[in-house]
Amino acid sequence: MSATVAVPQTQHAGEIERYTFAERLMHWLSGFTYLYCLGTGLAFYSPHLFWIAYVLGGAPTSRFWHPIVAIVFVLGTVWMHVLWSRDMEMTEGDKRWLDGIQAYITNHDEQLPLADRFNAGQKLYYWLMVYGALFLLFSGIFLWFPEYVPRQAAWVRRVMILVHEVAALVTIGGFIIHIYMSVFMEPASVTAMTTGYVNRGWARTYHRLWYLRVTGQKE
């Protein structure tokens, strides 16, 4: 992993670069591969959702591509960790932010400690997906190659199925919250992840510490 991650500082037309092209590519790669695995996984999870497999090309096709796309998702998550791990370290300010999360839920952001490039909620989601990807990968290997599990250890496969399902459900919950917050609560987040830039006012309001650092301003 690189020792340091450069903070984006390109500014133009009253905007600030929030995400580099590499960061946006990594984000959308991880997002779309996760969505595919989510769809095919749900299809195999319940007979009531098996129609999703037909939408995605049929049951054999979904069965074939699910583990392969999952590997790409995990690689995207590793790439994400390389780019963002330093920005995602929890601080004392993040702990205070979490203590006052009710203010965030009720849209009273001014009552919260100042956030850096990512707030504590975004950091929690990040770590949830990182560890979720690891559990999904580890358990998924046992489901991908069941013939290598000895018959005497059939219980191992049952345990791995449970681990896989729990990890999937936890990441699905986090993913739904992430989409809701990005699209409905802070729609500028979608624009930022599409164009790479955010309005200076938005940056100052939601990520003051990061804004002051990249602009060189003082409070």
Backbone hydrogen bonds in HBPLUS format (Angstrom, degrees):
<---DONOR---> <-ACCEPTOR-->    atom                        ^
c    i                          cat <-CA-CA->   ^        H-A-AA   ^      H-
h    n   atom  resd res      DA  || num        DHA   H-A  angle D-A-AA Bond
n    s   type  num  typ     dist DA aas  dist angle  dist       angle   num
A0017-GLU N   A0010-THR O   2.84 MM   7  5.30 145.0  1.96 165.4 174.9     1
A0012-HIS N   A0015-GLU O   3.24 MM   3  5.38 146.6  2.35 125.7 135.4     2
A0015-GLU N   A0012-HIS O   2.86 MM   3  5.38 149.5  1.96 117.3 127.0     3
A0200-ARG N   A0014-GLY O   3.41 MM 186  6.27 152.7  2.49 161.6 154.1     4
A0016-ILE N   A0198-VAL O   2.90 MM 182  5.48 158.1  1.95 154.4 161.5     5
A0198-VAL N   A0016-ILE O   2.93 MM 182  5.48 153.3  2.00 147.8 155.6     6
A0018-ARG N   A0196-GLY O   2.67 MM 178  5.59 152.9  1.74 151.8 161.4     7
A0019-TYR N   A0196-GLY O   3.16 MM 177  4.69 164.3  2.19 125.0 129.4     8
A0024-ARG N   A0020-THR O   3.03 MM   4  6.34 157.1  2.08 151.2 157.3     9
A0025-LEU N   A0021-PHE O   2.86 MM   4  6.05 162.2  1.89 155.1 160.1    10
A0026-MET N   A0022-ALA O   2.95 MM   4  6.05 160.6  1.99 145.6 151.2    11
A0027-HIS N   A0023-GLU O   2.95 MM   4  6.10 156.3  2.00 142.6 149.2    12
A0028-TRP N   A0024-ARG O   2.99 MM   4  6.22 171.0  2.00 155.9 156.7    13
A0029-LEU N   A0025-LEU O   2.94 MM   4  5.99 154.2  2.00 146.6 154.5    14
A0030-SER N   A0026-MET O   2.99 MM   4  6.12 165.7  2.01 149.0 152.8    15
A0031-GLY N   A0027-HIS O   2.84 MM   4  6.03 157.5  1.90 146.7 154.1    16
A0032-PHE N   A0028-TRP O   2.94 MM   4  5.94 173.9  1.94 149.2 150.7    17
A0033-THR N   A0029-LEU O   3.12 MM   4  6.10 159.4  2.17 145.0 151.3    18
A0034-TYR N   A0030-SER O   2.99 MM   4  5.99 149.2  2.09 139.6 148.4    19
A0035-LEU N   A0031-GLY O   2.99 MM   4  6.23 154.4  2.05 143.4 150.6    20
A0036-TYR N   A0032-PHE O   3.03 MM   4  6.29 156.3  2.09 144.7 150.1    21
A0037-CYS N   A0033-THR O   3.04 MM   4  6.27 165.8  2.06 147.6 151.4    22
A0038-LEU N   A0034-TYR O   2.75 MM   4  5.94 149.0  1.84 148.7 158.8    23
A0039-GLY N   A0035-LEU O   2.89 MM   4  6.14 161.7  1.93 150.9 154.5    24
A0040-THR N   A0036-TYR O   2.98 MM   4  6.22 178.0  1.98 161.0 160.7    25
A0041-GLY N   A0037-CYS O   2.82 MM   4  5.64 149.2  1.91 136.8 146.8    26
A0042-LEU N   A0038-LEU O   2.93 MM   4  6.03 159.0  1.98 147.3 152.2    27
A0043-ALA N   A0039-GLY O   3.10 MM   4  6.30 148.5  2.20 141.9 150.8    28
A0044-PHE N   A0040-THR O   3.18 MM   4  6.50 147.2  2.30 144.2 151.0    29
A0045-TYR N   A0041-GLY O   2.95 MM   4  6.05 126.4  2.24 137.2 152.8    30
A0046-SER N   A0042-LEU O   3.27 MM   4  6.40 153.4  2.34 153.1 153.1    31
A0049-LEU N   A0046-SER O   2.99 MM   3  5.38 153.6  2.06 109.5 117.8    32
A0050-PHE N   A0047-PRO O   3.28 MM   3  5.04 166.5  2.30 100.3 103.7    33
A0052-ILE N   A0049-LEU O   3.03 MM   3  5.90 162.0  2.07 123.1 127.5    34
A0053-ALA N   A0050-PHE O   3.03 MM   3  5.58 137.1  2.22 110.9 120.7    35
A0054-TYR N   A0051-TRP O   3.11 MM   3  5.25 121.3  2.47  97.5 111.4    36
A0055-VAL N   A0051-TRP O   3.13 MM   4  6.53 152.9  2.20 148.3 155.8    37
A0056-LEU N   A0052-ILE O   3.02 MM   4  6.28 143.3  2.16 144.8 154.7    38
A0058-GLY N   A0053-ALA O   2.71 MM   5  5.13 148.9  1.80 142.8 139.9    39
A0057-GLY N   A0054-TYR O   3.23 MM   3  5.25 159.0  2.28 108.1 107.9    40
A0062-SER N   A0058-GLY O   2.93 MM   4  6.11 161.5  1.96 154.3 160.1    41
A0063-ARG N   A0059-ALA O   2.85 MM   4  6.00 160.4  1.89 155.3 161.0    42
A0064-PHE N   A0060-PRO O   2.93 MM   4  6.08 148.7  2.03 142.9 151.1    43
A0065-TRP N   A0061-THR O   2.97 MM   4  6.16 167.7  1.99 154.8 157.2    44
A0066-HIS N   A0062-SER O   2.92 MM   4  5.70 148.7  2.01 146.4 153.0    45
A0069-VAL N   A0065-TRP O   2.81 MM   4  5.85 175.8  1.82 167.9 168.3    46
A0070-ALA N   A0066-HIS O   2.98 MM   4  6.04 145.8  2.10 141.5 152.0    47
A0071-ILE N   A0067-PRO O   3.08 MM   4  6.31 142.7  2.22 136.9 144.6    48
A0071-ILE N   A0068-ILE O   3.15 MM   3  5.22 123.7  2.48  95.1 108.3    49
A0072-VAL N   A0068-ILE O   3.26 MM   4  6.69 151.5  2.35 142.4 149.5    50
A0073-PHE N   A0069-VAL O   2.88 MM   4  6.24 151.2  1.96 147.8 156.4    51
A0074-VAL N   A0070-ALA O   2.94 MM   4  6.25 156.9  1.99 149.0 154.5    52
A0075-LEU N   A0071-ILE O   2.92 MM   4  6.21 157.2  1.97 148.3 154.8    53
A0076-GLY N   A0072-VAL O   2.83 MM   4  6.09 149.8  1.92 146.1 154.9    54
A0077-THR N   A0073-PHE O   2.91 MM   4  6.22 145.9  2.03 144.4 154.2    55
A0078-VAL N   A0074-VAL O   2.90 MM   4  6.25 149.6  1.99 147.7 156.0    56
A0079-TRP N   A0075-LEU O   2.93 MM   4  6.20 156.8  1.99 146.0 152.3    57
A0080-MET N   A0076-GLY O   2.86 MM   4  6.11 152.1  1.94 142.3 150.5    58
A0081-HIS N   A0077-THR O   2.92 MM   4  6.20 149.7  2.01 143.3 151.2    59
A0082-VAL N   A0078-VAL O   2.99 MM   4  6.33 149.2  2.09 146.9 155.2    60
A0083-LEU N   A0079-TRP O   3.06 MM   4  6.37 155.0  2.13 150.5 156.7    61
A0084-TRP N   A0080-MET O   2.80 MM   4  5.83 158.0  1.85 155.1 161.4    62
A0085-SER N   A0081-HIS O   3.02 MM   4  4.90 146.5  2.13 131.4 133.2    63
A0087-ASP N   A0084-TRP O   2.96 MM   3  5.25 116.0  2.38 107.6 123.6    64
A0088-MET N   A0084-TRP O   3.08 MM   4  6.22 128.4  2.36 150.9 165.6    65
A0088-MET N   A0085-SER O   3.14 MM   3  5.09 140.5  2.30  95.9 107.4    66
A0094-ASP N   A0091-THR O   3.09 MM   3  5.07 122.1  2.44  92.7 107.0    67
A0095-LYS N   A0091-THR O   3.13 MM   4  6.53 149.8  2.22 145.2 152.9    68
A0096-ARG N   A0092-GLU O   3.07 MM   4  6.43 153.8  2.14 147.8 154.4    69
A0097-TRP N   A0093-GLY O   2.89 MM   4  6.10 146.6  2.00 140.1 150.3    70
A0098-LEU N   A0094-ASP O   2.89 MM   4  6.18 153.7  1.96 149.5 155.3    71
A0099-ASP N   A0095-LYS O   3.04 MM   4  6.29 146.1  2.16 139.4 148.8    72
A0100-GLY N   A0096-ARG O   3.14 MM   4  6.42 135.3  2.35 139.3 150.1    73
A0100-GLY N   A0097-TRP O   3.13 MM   3  5.23 131.9  2.37  95.8 108.5    74
A0101-ILE N   A0098-LEU O   3.25 MM   3  4.88 159.6  2.30 107.5 104.8    75
A0103-ALA N   A0100-GLY O   2.96 MM   3  5.80 145.6  2.08 125.4 132.0    76
A0104-TYR N   A0101-ILE O   2.97 MM   3  5.03 121.6  2.32  96.6 111.8    77
A0105-ILE N   A0101-ILE O   2.96 MM   4  6.34 156.6  2.01 154.5 160.9    78
A0106-THR N   A0102-GLN O   3.04 MM   4  6.23 147.7  2.15 143.6 151.7    79
A0108-HIS N   A0103-ALA O   2.64 MM   5  4.80 168.1  1.65 162.2 157.7    80
A0107-ASN N   A0104-TYR O   3.15 MM   3  5.05 161.9  2.18 105.1 107.5    81
A0111-GLN N   A0108-HIS O   3.03 MM   3  5.86 165.9  2.05 123.7 128.2    82
A0112-LEU N   A0109-ASP O   3.01 MM   3  5.39 166.3  2.03 116.3 120.6    83
A0209-LEU N   A0115-ALA O   3.02 MM  94  5.86 139.4  2.19 148.0 152.7    84
A0123-LYS N   A0119-ASN O   3.04 MM   4  6.36 152.2  2.12 150.4 159.1    85
A0124-LEU N   A0120-ALA O   2.92 MM   4  6.17 155.2  1.99 148.3 154.3    86
A0125-TYR N   A0121-GLY O   3.08 MM   4  6.36 158.4  2.13 146.5 152.0    87
A0126-TYR N   A0122-GLN O   2.96 MM   4  6.16 154.5  2.02 143.6 151.0    88
A0127-TRP N   A0123-LYS O   3.00 MM   4  6.31 165.9  2.02 156.4 157.9    89
A0128-LEU N   A0124-LEU O   2.90 MM   4  6.06 150.3  1.99 145.2 154.4    90
A0129-MET N   A0125-TYR O   2.99 MM   4  6.23 157.6  2.04 151.0 155.4    91
A0130-VAL N   A0126-TYR O   2.94 MM   4  6.23 153.7  2.01 149.3 157.5    92
A0131-TYR N   A0127-TRP O   3.02 MM   4  6.08 177.1  2.02 150.6 151.5    93
A0132-GLY N   A0128-LEU O   2.78 MM   4  5.71 144.2  1.91 136.1 148.1    94
A0133-ALA N   A0129-MET O   2.84 MM   4  5.82 153.5  1.91 139.3 145.1    95
A0134-LEU N   A0130-VAL O   3.21 MM   4  6.52 151.1  2.30 140.8 148.2    96
A0135-PHE N   A0131-TYR O   3.01 MM   4  6.31 161.9  2.04 152.5 156.2    97
A0136-LEU N   A0132-GLY O   2.89 MM   4  6.06 157.3  1.94 149.0 156.0    98
A0137-LEU N   A0133-ALA O   2.88 MM   4  6.00 156.2  1.93 145.2 151.7    99
A0138-PHE N   A0134-LEU O   2.92 MM   4  6.08 172.0  1.93 152.0 154.4   100
A0139-SER N   A0135-PHE O   2.99 MM   4  6.01 170.6  2.00 148.1 151.2   101
A0140-GLY N   A0136-LEU O   2.80 MM   4  5.58 145.3  1.92 135.3 146.5   102
A0141-ILE N   A0137-LEU O   3.08 MM   4  6.23 143.1  2.23 148.9 154.8   103
A0142-PHE N   A0139-SER O   3.20 MM   3  5.58 127.0  2.50 104.8 116.3   104
A0143-LEU N   A0140-GLY O   3.08 MM   3  5.01 123.4  2.41  92.6 107.5   105
A0144-TRP N   A0140-GLY O   2.79 MM   4  5.96 139.1  1.96 147.6 159.8   106
A0145-PHE N   A0141-ILE O   3.11 MM   4  6.22 153.6  2.18 146.1 151.1   107
A0148-TYR N   A0145-PHE O   3.17 MM   3  5.92 166.0  2.19 120.0 124.1   108
A0149-VAL N   A0146-PRO O   3.05 MM   3  5.41 165.4  2.07 113.4 117.9   109
A0153-ALA N   A0150-PRO O   2.85 MM   3  5.25 148.8  1.95 109.7 119.8   110
A0156-VAL N   A0153-ALA O   2.95 MM   3  5.59 148.4  2.05 115.4 123.7   111
A0158-ARG N   A0154-ALA O   3.39 MM   4  6.82 154.5  2.46 144.6 151.3   112
A0159-VAL N   A0155-TRP O   2.94 MM   4  6.24 154.7  2.00 150.4 157.0   113
A0160-MET N   A0156-VAL O   2.89 MM   4  6.16 156.2  1.95 148.9 156.0   114
A0161-ILE N   A0157-ARG O   2.91 MM   4  6.12 147.2  2.02 145.9 154.3   115
A0162-LEU N   A0158-ARG O   3.18 MM   4  6.44 156.7  2.23 142.2 147.6   116
A0163-VAL N   A0159-VAL O   2.92 MM   4  6.24 161.3  1.95 152.0 157.2   117
A0164-HIS N   A0160-MET O   2.85 MM   4  5.96 159.5  1.89 145.7 151.4   118
A0165-GLU N   A0161-ILE O   2.96 MM   4  6.17 159.2  2.01 148.5 153.8   119
A0166-VAL N   A0162-LEU O   2.92 MM   4  6.13 165.7  1.94 155.9 159.6   120
A0167-ALA N   A0163-VAL O   2.92 MM   4  6.03 168.7  1.93 151.9 155.5   121
A0168-ALA N   A0164-HIS O   2.92 MM   4  6.02 152.7  2.00 142.4 150.6   122
A0169-LEU N   A0165-GLU O   2.91 MM   4  6.11 164.3  1.93 151.2 154.9   123
A0170-VAL N   A0166-VAL O   2.95 MM   4  6.15 161.2  1.99 153.9 158.8   124
A0171-THR N   A0167-ALA O   3.04 MM   4  6.18 165.2  2.06 146.3 150.5   125
A0172-ILE N   A0168-ALA O   2.86 MM   4  6.00 149.7  1.95 148.0 157.3   126
A0173-GLY N   A0169-LEU O   3.03 MM   4  6.23 157.9  2.08 144.6 149.6   127
A0174-GLY N   A0170-VAL O   3.09 MM   4  6.42 161.5  2.12 149.1 153.6   128
A0175-PHE N   A0171-THR O   2.80 MM   4  5.92 153.1  1.87 145.4 153.5   129
A0176-ILE N   A0172-ILE O   2.93 MM   4  6.14 158.1  1.98 153.3 157.6   130
A0177-ILE N   A0173-GLY O   3.18 MM   4  6.43 163.1  2.21 148.5 152.6   131
A0178-HIS N   A0174-GLY O   2.90 MM   4  6.08 155.2  1.96 146.1 153.8   132
A0179-ILE N   A0175-PHE O   2.95 MM   4  6.21 160.3  1.99 151.3 155.4   133
A0180-TYR N   A0176-ILE O   2.97 MM   4  6.18 165.7  1.99 150.7 155.0   134
A0181-MET N   A0177-ILE O   2.89 MM   4  6.05 168.4  1.90 155.2 158.0   135
A0182-SER N   A0178-HIS O   2.98 MM   4  6.05 160.5  2.02 146.9 152.8   136
A0183-VAL N   A0179-ILE O   2.90 MM   4  5.89 164.0  1.92 154.0 158.0   137
A0184-PHE N   A0180-TYR O   2.93 MM   4  5.56 157.0  1.98 142.2 149.9   138
A0186-GLU N   A0181-MET O   2.81 MM   5  6.02 147.4  1.92 164.5 173.3   139
A0189-SER N   A0186-GLU O   2.81 MM   3  5.75 166.1  1.83 131.5 136.2   140
A0190-VAL N   A0187-PRO O   3.08 MM   3  5.61 136.8  2.27 111.5 120.5   141
A0192-ALA N   A0188-ALA O   2.88 MM   4  6.09 157.2  1.93 147.7 154.3   142
A0193-MET N   A0189-SER O   3.01 MM   4  6.23 153.1  2.08 143.1 149.6   143
A0194-THR N   A0190-VAL O   2.99 MM   4  6.14 118.2  2.38 137.1 153.2   144
A0194-THR N   A0191-THR O   3.08 MM   3  4.98 142.7  2.23  95.5 106.8   145
A0195-THR N   A0191-THR O   2.76 MM   4  5.86 177.3  1.76 165.6 164.8   146
A0196-GLY N   A0192-ALA O   2.72 MM   4  4.66 130.7  1.96 118.0 133.3   147
A0203-ALA N   A0199-ASN O   3.04 MM   4  6.35 163.5  2.07 156.3 160.8   148
A0204-ARG N   A0200-ARG O   2.93 MM   4  6.11 156.0  1.98 146.2 152.8   149
A0205-THR N   A0201-GLY O   2.98 MM   4  6.12 147.9  2.08 142.8 151.3   150
A0206-TYR N   A0202-TRP O   2.97 MM   4  6.09 173.5  1.98 160.1 160.7   151
A0207-HIS N   A0203-ALA O   2.89 MM   4  5.21 148.5  1.99 133.8 142.9   152
A0211-TYR N   A0207-HIS O   2.91 MM   4  6.11 161.2  1.95 156.0 162.4   153
A0212-LEU N   A0208-ARG O   2.87 MM   4  6.08 165.2  1.89 160.8 162.9   154
A0213-ARG N   A0209-LEU O   3.12 MM   4  6.24 152.0  2.20 140.0 147.7   155
A0214-VAL N   A0210-TRP O   2.97 MM   4  6.22 166.7  1.99 159.8 161.6   156
A0215-THR N   A0211-TYR O   3.06 MM   4  6.05 144.5  2.19 146.0 154.9   157
A0216-GLY N   A0212-LEU O   2.94 MM   4  5.64 124.6  2.26 132.2 143.8   158
